[in-house]
Amino acid sequence: MINYKITVVKVFEPKDVIGHDFIRPSGESIPKCSFVKENQKFLVDEMLTPPEGFCPHAWYGIFKEIWMLRNGNGYPDWTGEDTLYATCLDGIRPVCFKIEKLN
């Protein structure tokens, strides 16, 4: 059974976060995250198994919000019932996700 839907809200570029491109010592710039695309959707089952192809770094960052929804917690006066927003932990090029409890 599918219990949660994760929607990619925004994929940030380094210049969105730190005000300029982030250049590696090699001279190569770091692009925005290539694991996901804006408006992409992922489904999560009752076992809270990471969706196939989902970035492990992002999963680690947003899992606590999924766990909160699973246990009936959240911020209903901010985001409404059964909905939370979270970001991955990449400080240079984060991704914002909308997490919805479906049942």
Helices and strands as residue ranges (DSSP letters): E 2-11, H 14-18, E 41-45, H 56-70, H 76-79, E 83-87, E 95-101
